[in-house]
Amino acid sequence: MNILMTGGTGFIGSRLVDALSAKGHHIYVLTRSPKQYADTTNISYVSYEYPIKRLPFIHAIINLAGESLFGYWTEQKKKDILNSRIHITEKLMQFVTSMETKPHVFISGSAVGYYGISDDMIYTEKTSTPGDDFLAKVCAKWEKVAHTAEDLNIRTVYARFGVVFDKAEGALPLMALPFKLGLGAKIGKGEQYLSWIHIDDCVDLLLHALRNDKISGPLNVTAPYPIQNKLFTNILAKQLFRPAILSVPSTALKVALGDMSQLITDGQYVLPQKALDTGYTFRYKHVNDALASIYE
């Protein structure tokens, strides 16, 4: 397949590009700085201003670009988080609209933040009402723009990512650092749920969505067993051979990190029901197995 992708140089995107390339697909990675990257046999880096008519037929589009959530959430940072996702997706929708032959599938990024925050609700793809906090509103607006592809009768998937675990990139290195310094601690009462997924399952589940015509609409990209912060804290501490006897008040993190603290202090229990129903087999269902593979 010929695949057009945004975010192909990022954390998840670069892993997905490698996996697609290894399977013989050709990936056209949209980037603001194509000259920074070297093309290969199966990977071409093209500018957002590249004339879409010069590309071959595009079988699929994968949209993963957006401003990082990490960093103090000033008002400008919040605008960048929202606008980067909206503007890039709008640009892709312009591309799609101008294509004489439409792609077969459009996979657009989103996040489990769509569901909002709760310690007692269980969310699946059937949950249709978004939360009312900042991240939930960002995800809802992001998916609304991507819905244009669905209106064009393109199979459209909204990939709602949980926290993606990897040793070198993403949230896990930041989460593990205090433990490595002997300062590992649960957050508040530790009852908030973490909906997570190993990077290998994350990539494989996106590949599953790409080739499975039965998958459309929301897709929770999470492992089937979310875990409470207090249990995750103990498992991570044991894996790193470090103590975890402290507790950090949620209010202290809110003072230190501002609104971004909700990524740590709050959570939601999200199940990947659609992945399970369509036959996806997880490599890592449980946190202890995932962390063991990462820190082996």
N, C-alpha and C positions, 0 to 999 in steps of 0.2 A: 504493500500500500504506500501511497504518497501521503504524508501526514504533515499538516501545518501546525506549528506549536508556538505558543508564547510561554515564557517562563522556563524555556528549555536549558538555560544556563544556571538555574537556581538549584536549590537543595533537592527537591523531589524531581523537578523537571530534568535535571542532568542525568539522574539515575534512570529515569524513564526513557530518555533519548538513547542511552547506552543499551537498554534492554530491547528497544524497538530496532535499533541498528543491528544488534546481534541476531535478530530474527529476519533480517534482510529487507526491512522496510526502509524507505527513504524519508528522512525528516527534514523539513524546511523550518528552521528555527528563526522566528521573528525576534530581532533584537535592535536596540538603538545603536549598537556599536559592532556591526558585523565584521569590521576589519580587525577586531581584537581576537577573533577566533579563526582557526584554520579549518577549511572544509575537508571532509573525508569522502570516501566512496559513497557512504549512505547518509551523510549529514551535510546540509548546506545552511549557512548563516546568511539571512537576508534582512534588509532594512524594512522598517514599517512603511517606508515610502516606495518600496519595490513594486513595480506595476504587477498587479495580481494576474493580469492576462499573460504574463510571461512564464508563469508557473504551469507545470503540467496539471492534469486532472488531480484534484485533491480528494482523496477518499474520506479523510477524517481531519477534524480540527480539535486540538486539545489546548485549552486555555488555562494556564496556571500562573500567569503573571500578576504581580501586585506588590505594593510597598510592604516591607516587613512589619510584623506586629511588634517586634522587639524594640525597645526604646521608650523613653518617657513620653507619655501621651499628652503632648501639648495640643492646643487647638489646631495648630498647623499640622502636627503629626496625624491627628484624626482626619483632617481634610485629605492628607496625602494617602492615608490608608484607604479611604473611600474612593477618592477621585481616580487613583491609579487603576483600581479594579474596574470602575465604571468606564473610564475613557478607553482603556485597552479593549474591553469587551465590545464597546460601541464601534471601535475601529474594525474589529473582527466581523461584526454584524454588517458593516458596510462592505467588507470583502465578500461575505457570503451572498449578500443581496445582489452584488454585481456579477457573480459567477453564473455563467450560462447553465452549467450542470452543477447541481448542488452536491456537497459531500454527503456521504451516507450517515455520518454520525458526528455530533458535536459534544465534546466533554468539557464542561466548564467547572472550574474550581469554586468551592464554597467551603463552609466549615460547620462543625457541630455547634458552633456559637449561634447558628440560626435558631436553635431551640430555646435560647435563653438560659437562665440559671435556675437550678433546682436540686435539692438533696433527696427528693423522694419520688419524682416523676421518672417514668421509663419512656424514652423516646425511640421511635422507629421511623422509617420513611413515611409511614401513614400519618405522622403528626404534621398537620398542615398549617398550623398557626405559629408564626415566629414569635420569639420573645420580644421584649421592649427595651432591652439595653442597647448600648452602642454597637457591639459586635453583631447582635441579632439583626439590627437595622441595616448594617453594612451587607450582611449575607443576603437579606431579603431583597435589597435593591440590586445587588450583583446578579442574583438569579433572575430577577425581573428583566434585566437587560438581555441576559442570555436566552430568555424565553422567545426572543425574536426568531431564533433558529427553529424552535418548536413550531412557531406559527408558519414557517416555511416548509413544514412537513419533513423536517430533518429529525432523526432520532436524537434526542437531547438528554444528556445525563448531567445532573448537578452533583459533583463529587464533594460531599461534605466531610472534610478531613477532621479526624481527631488529632491528638498530639502524636506526631510521628517520631518514633524512637530510632536514633542512630548514634553511633559512638562519637562521631566527629562533628556532625552538623545538627541543626534544629534545636529543640528545647532541652533534650536530655543532657548535653554537656553543661548547660547552665544549671540544670536541676542537680547534677551530680557534684558540681564544684564545692558547695558547702560541705558535703559529706567527705570529700577528699581532704578538706581542711579540718576535719573533725568537728564540724559545726552542723551536721545533719539534723534536721528537725521536722516534725510534722507542722502543718500550717493550721493554726487555730485548734479546733477540736479534731481536725483531721477527718471529718465525716463526709467532706465533699468528694464526689466521684471524679475519677480521671478516665476519660474515654480515649484510649491510646491505640496505636498500631505500630508494628515493627516495619521498618523501611522496606524490607523485602516483600512483606504482604501488601504494603501500600502500592508498590509498583505492580505486583502481580494482579492485584484487584483492579487496577486501572486497565491492565491488559485484558483482563476478564471482561470488563465493561466494554472495551473497544470491540471485541469480537462476538459478544453475545447480544443478538438482536432482541432478546427478551428484556433487556435492561434499558429502562428509560426513566426520566424523572429523577427524583432524589436518590442518591446512593450513599449510605453511611460508610465512609472509609475508616472503619474502626475494628478492633478485635472484638470477639463475642463476649469477653469477660472484663467489663470496666472494673476498676478497683478504687477503694477509698484511699484517700491520701495517707491515713495513718498506717494502713497495711502496705501501701507502696513504699512508704518511708522505711519500714522495717526490712522489706525485701531488698531495696536498693542498698541500704546500709550493710546488710549481710553480704551482698554481692561484692561490695567494695571493701569489705573487711574494715569497716569504720563504725564508730558508735552513732547512735541516733536517739539520744535521751532528752533532747531539748524540744521546746515548743515555741514557735514564733507566733505572737498574736497577729491576727489578720489586720488589726488597725495599724500596727507598726509597718506592715508591708504597704498598706494604702498610703501612709505618710511618705514612705521611701520611694515608691514606684508610681504613685498616682493611680489613675484609672486603669493602667496596664496591669495592676495587681490582681484584677479579676481573673486573669489567665492562670493565676496561682491559687488564689484564695477561694475561688468559686468553681463550680463544675456542673456536669450533667451526666446522667446515666443513659448512654446511647448504644443501641443494639444494631448490628449490621444485618438486619433481617433480610433485606433484598439479596445480599451476597450469599447468605445461607440458602435462601429459597431457590437461587439459580445455580446451586451446585459448587460454589467456590469453597475450596478446602484450605483453611488457614494453616500456615506453617507454625505460627506462634499464637496459640489461643490464650495462654496465661502469661502474666507479667514475668514470673520467675524464669520461664523458659526463654522469653524474649531477652531479658537482661543477661541471662547466662550466655546466650549466643553472641551478644554484643561485647561482653567483657571477658570472653573466653581467652 
